[in-house]
Amino acid sequence: MLLPDDRRTKLDDTDDNLFYAYPRFVTHVDEGFIQQLTDLYRERLKPHTRIFDMMSSWVSHLPDDIEFAHVEGHGMNQEELAKNSRLNHYFVQNLNANPKLPLADAEFDAVVNCVSVQYLQHPDLIFAEIHRILKPGGVAIISFSNRMFYQKAIAAWREGSEGDRVELVKSYFDAVKGANIPGFSKPEIIYKQSSLPSFMKMLGIGSGDPFYAVVAYRQS
């Protein structure tokens, strides 16, 4: 097991379905983060490919100028997913209760996950599923900042520094391996400071959200 039981606990251990029952039509990171994420997607995702947006919401931050063959969405709130115009299809599933994705082997060219990895209680099982549904050479992009629903994040995330969280996500990728499993490539770390304009910072409007992404490819 990748994480011991005490590192997977949440402060709020009530049913996740209750917490996500009501839609939240807001973005959980600032515009600077969103722009950097969209730019990364533009750089790494190819047109006319199949994308799985895992733990998605009412917006996917995919580039408007790229047409994909299919975008499959997953999340915890049907109203949010129904409003997401980039999704061709979606399904609702609590991955902490059932980590098995209802998707075929080697079905997707890319898996993306935005500011949600901190809520996974069984990341080793989920990352094994990411590996399973990716085509050989397919890319997984896990992005996050320093924001979270604190009561729903696992202890390993809550109690770690930002650097610790990067290492944690790297360990999730590294855990997918075995005698007959090629696993993922060495995880690539992308870190960028907030792109919030300096004059806004000087006015005390905020320092902006740091941008982190851990990127790895399914080896063939």
N, C-alpha and C positions, 0 to 999 in steps of 0.2 A: 504494500500500500504506500502510495507516494506521500500522503499526509496522515499523521496519526490523528486519532479521533478528536483530541482536544484542539487541534489546529484547524479543524473543519467546522467548529461550532459557530453559531450566530448568536448575537445578543437577543434578537427576536426570533425564537424558534417556532413561532406559530406558522400555520400553513401558508406557504408562499402564494398560493392561489388567492388568499384573502388580501394579502398586501397589494397584489397587482390587479385586483378586481376592477378598480376604477381607472379609466384612461388618464394619462398624463400627457397632454399635448404641449409639451415644453421640450426644449433641448437642455441636456444636462451638462453641457460644456459651452464655452464661449465661441464667438465667431472666429477668433484666431485659430483655435483648435480645429474647428470644423473645416476651415479653409485648408489647413495643413493636411488633414485627413483626406479631403477630396483630392488634393494634389498628389498624395501618395497613391490613392486608388487610380488616378489618371496615369501615373507612371507604371504601376505594377499590373493592372488589370487590362486584359486585351479585349477589343471589340468582338462581338458575336460569340462570346463564351458563356458558360453557365456558372452563375454565382450563387452561393448559399450565404445569406445574411442571417447569422445565428444570433439569437437574443436581440432581435431587432425591435423597432417601434414604428412610429408614424412617419419617420424619415430615415433614409439610409445613407445620405451624404455621398451617394455615387455621382460621378460627373454627369452633368446633363448632356454633354456633347459626345458621350460614348453610348452606343447601342449594344445591348447584351442579348444573347440568344434567349436566356431565361434567367430570372432572378427569383429564387425561392426564399421566402421569408419564414422566420420562426420567432415566436415571442410568447409572452405571458398574457397579453391582453388583445382580444379579437378586435375591439374597436380601433385601437391604435394601428394594428396591422392592416385593417380594412381601409384606412385612410392613406396608407403608404402607396403612392402612385407608381413607384418603381418595382413593386412586387408583381410578378405574374401569377404567383400562387403563394399561399402561406398556410401554416398550421400552428396551433397552440399546444404547448407541451411544457411541463415542469421538469427540467433536466435534473434537478436535485432528487426528484422522485423516480424518474425514469430516464436514464442517460442514453438509452438506445434510440438513435434517430431512425425514423421511418423512411429512410432514403437508401437508394441502391449503391452498391459498391462502385467506386470510380465514376461517379455521376457528375462531379463538378470540377471545374477548372480552378476555382478559388473559393475559399471560405473566409468571410470577414466577420469580425466581432468588435463592436465599438462600446467601450466603457461599461462592460458587463462581466468580464472575466472574474472580477472580484467576488461574485456571488456563487460561483461553482463550488459545491461541496465535494464533488468527486471528479476533479479535473483530469486525473489520469484516465478515467473511463471516457470522458468527453473528448479528450485529445486523441485517444485511440479511434473514436468514431470520426473525428475530423480526418484523420489519416485514411480511414477506410473509404470515406465517400469522395476523397480527392482522387483525381486522375494522377498517374505518375508525372512528376514535374509540376503539379498543381501547387498553388501558393496559399498559405494561411497568413492572414494579417490580423493581429490582435492589438488593438489600440486602447489606451487608457490615459487618464490624467490623475489628479490627486483628489477628485471628487468621488463621492459614493453615497449610497444609502447606508450609513454607518451601522445601523442595527441589523442589516441584512448581509453585510460583507463578512466573509469568514475570518476567523481569528488570525490566521497566517497573514492575511492582507491588512487587517486593521492595525495589527501590532508592529508591522514592519515599516521601514523607511521607504522612500520612493525607489531607492536603489535595490532594496530587498525585494520589492514587488517586481522589478525587472527580472531579477534572478529567479523569482518564483515562477514567472511565466516561461522563462527559458527552461526551467526544470520540467515544466509540463510537456514541452516539446521533446526534451531529452528522454522522458520516461517512456516514449513510444519506441520500443525496440525489442528485438528478440531474434532467435536463430533464423526464423523465416520471415522476419519483418525488417525491411530496409530502413524504416523510420523516417525522420526528417533531416534535412540539411542542418548545418550549424546555425542556430538562430542568429539573425541579424538584428541589432538594436538601433533604433532610430530615436533620437531625443532632440527636441527643439524647444527653445524657450518660447514664451508667449510672443505672438506677433502683434499684440495689442500696441497701437501707436504710442510712442514715447510721451507725447503731450497728454494723453489720457492718464498714463501712469503718474505724470507730474501733478495732475489735477487730483490725484488720489482716487480715481475712479476704480482702480484695481490693478493688480499686477498681471492678471491674465492667467489662463490655465496652461500648465506645461503639457507638452505633447510627447507621449511615449508610444512607440509601436515595436512589437516583436514580430519579425517576419521569418518564415521558414518554408521550405519547399518539400513536398513529398518526394523522397528518393525512389528511383525505379530499380 
